Amino acid sequence: MNAQKVCMTAVDLSRLRDVLKARTSVGRDRDHLDSLEQELDRADVVEPSAIPPNVVTMNSQVRIEDVETGLESVYTLVFPSDASIGERKISILAPIGTALLGSRVGSTVNWSVPAGRRTVRIKEVLYQPEAAGDYHL
C-alpha cells in the first residue's frame, strides 16, 4: 500500500474499524483486510475540521492518473455498502480504495493486482466532505 504515513479523520477511523470488525474473511481477502488494518494503525489521526483539503478521506471524489498509461479517472471512495462501479464509487475494501485513503494530491499509490502492481498518481481531490464542511459524525 502506501509507504508514507497516511492522514485521516477520527470519524473515518472509528467507522472503518467497525467495518473491519464486521468482516471475517480468509485467504486473499484476509490479507487485504490486514493491509487496511495496518493502514489504520499507522495513520495520523486528526479531527475532521483539521484535515488538510488535499487529503483523500472517505466520500472524497478524486481524480487519479495511471502512471503507466497516463489515463485519468475520477472515483469516489466509499464504504462497502455504497460501492457501485457503474457510479464510479470504489469501496474502501477494494485494494485501490485502501491505497487511496489518507493519501495526498501529488503522491503515488500502488497495490497488488493478479498481473503485478498498479500505480496511480493522485492528481486532484475534486470533493472532500471535510473541506466542504460536510462533517458526518
C-alpha positions as CSV (number, residue, x, y, z in Angstrom):
1,M,0.0,0.0,0.0
2,N,1.3,3.5,0.8
3,A,4.9,3.9,2.0
4,Q,4.2,7.2,3.6
5,K,2.1,7.9,6.7
6,V,-1.5,8.5,5.9
7,C,-3.8,11.1,7.4
8,M,-7.4,10.5,8.3
9,T,-10.2,11.8,10.5
10,A,-11.0,10.3,13.8
11,V,-14.6,9.8,12.5
12,D,-13.3,7.8,9.5
13,L,-11.0,5.7,11.7
14,S,-13.8,4.8,14.0
15,R,-16.2,3.8,11.2
16,L,-13.5,1.8,9.3
17,R,-12.6,-0.1,12.5
18,D,-16.3,-1.0,12.7
19,V,-16.2,-2.2,9.1
20,L,-13.2,-4.4,9.9
21,K,-14.9,-5.9,12.9
22,A,-17.8,-6.9,10.8
23,R,-15.7,-8.8,8.3
24,T,-14.4,-12.3,8.8
25,S,-12.7,-13.3,5.6
26,V,-10.0,-15.8,4.8
27,G,-7.3,-16.2,2.1
28,R,-6.6,-13.3,-0.1
29,D,-9.4,-11.2,1.3
30,R,-8.0,-11.7,4.8
31,D,-4.6,-10.4,3.6
32,H,-6.3,-7.3,2.1
33,L,-8.2,-6.7,5.3
34,D,-5.0,-7.0,7.2
35,S,-3.4,-4.4,4.9
36,L,-6.3,-2.0,5.7
37,E,-5.9,-2.6,9.4
38,Q,-2.2,-1.8,9.1
39,E,-3.0,1.5,7.3
40,L,-5.4,2.4,10.1
41,D,-2.9,1.5,12.8
42,R,-0.2,3.9,11.3
43,A,-2.5,6.8,10.4
44,D,-2.0,10.3,11.6
45,V,-5.5,10.8,13.1
46,V,-7.0,14.3,13.2
47,E,-10.4,15.9,13.9
48,P,-12.5,16.4,10.7
49,S,-12.0,20.2,10.8
50,A,-8.2,19.8,10.9
51,I,-7.8,17.5,7.9
52,P,-5.9,19.2,5.0
53,P,-8.1,19.7,1.9
54,N,-5.6,17.8,-0.3
55,V,-6.1,14.5,1.6
56,V,-8.3,11.7,0.3
57,T,-10.9,10.9,3.0
58,M,-14.0,8.7,3.0
59,N,-16.6,10.0,0.5
60,S,-13.9,12.1,-1.3
61,Q,-14.1,12.4,-5.1
62,V,-10.6,12.1,-6.6
63,R,-9.0,12.4,-10.0
64,I,-6.2,9.9,-10.5
65,E,-3.8,9.1,-13.3
66,D,-2.5,5.7,-14.1
67,V,1.3,6.1,-14.1
68,E,1.9,3.5,-16.8
69,T,-0.8,4.6,-19.3
70,G,-1.4,8.2,-18.4
71,L,-5.1,7.6,-18.4
72,E,-7.1,9.7,-15.9
73,S,-10.2,8.6,-14.0
74,V,-12.4,10.1,-11.3
75,Y,-13.7,7.9,-8.4
76,T,-15.4,8.4,-5.1
77,L,-14.1,6.5,-2.1
78,V,-17.0,5.0,-0.2
79,F,-18.0,2.5,2.5
80,P,-18.7,-1.0,1.2
81,S,-22.5,-0.6,1.2
82,D,-22.3,2.4,-1.1
83,A,-19.9,0.9,-3.7
84,S,-21.0,0.9,-7.3
85,I,-18.6,0.6,-10.2
86,G,-21.3,2.0,-12.5
87,E,-21.3,5.2,-10.5
88,R,-17.5,5.1,-10.1
89,K,-17.8,4.6,-6.4
90,I,-14.9,2.5,-5.0
91,S,-15.2,0.6,-1.8
92,I,-12.6,1.2,0.9
93,L,-12.3,-2.6,1.0
94,A,-11.1,-2.7,-2.7
95,P,-7.3,-2.7,-2.8
96,I,-7.3,0.7,-4.7
97,G,-9.6,2.1,-2.1
98,T,-7.3,1.2,0.7
99,A,-4.4,2.6,-1.2
100,L,-6.1,5.9,-1.8
101,L,-7.3,6.5,1.7
102,G,-5.3,9.2,3.5
103,S,-3.1,9.9,0.6
104,R,-2.4,13.5,-0.6
105,V,-2.6,15.2,-4.0
106,G,0.7,14.6,-5.9
107,S,1.5,11.3,-4.2
108,T,1.6,8.0,-5.9
109,V,-0.1,4.9,-4.5
110,N,0.2,1.3,-5.6
111,W,-1.4,-2.0,-4.9
112,S,-1.2,-5.6,-6.0
113,V,-3.2,-7.0,-8.8
114,P,-3.1,-10.5,-10.3
115,A,-0.8,-9.3,-13.1
116,G,1.6,-7.5,-10.7
117,R,1.3,-4.0,-9.3
118,R,-0.7,-0.9,-10.3
119,T,0.4,2.6,-9.6
120,V,-1.6,5.8,-9.8
121,R,-0.9,9.4,-9.0
122,I,-3.4,11.5,-7.2
123,K,-4.0,14.5,-9.4
124,E,-6.8,16.3,-7.6
125,V,-9.3,16.0,-4.8
126,L,-12.4,17.3,-6.5
127,Y,-14.6,17.0,-3.4
128,Q,-13.7,16.3,0.2
129,P,-16.5,16.3,2.7
130,E,-14.5,17.9,5.5
131,A,-13.2,20.7,3.2
132,A,-16.8,21.4,2.2
133,G,-18.0,21.5,5.8
134,D,-19.9,18.2,5.5
135,Y,-19.0,16.5,8.7
136,H,-20.6,13.1,9.1
137,L,-20.5,12.2,12.7
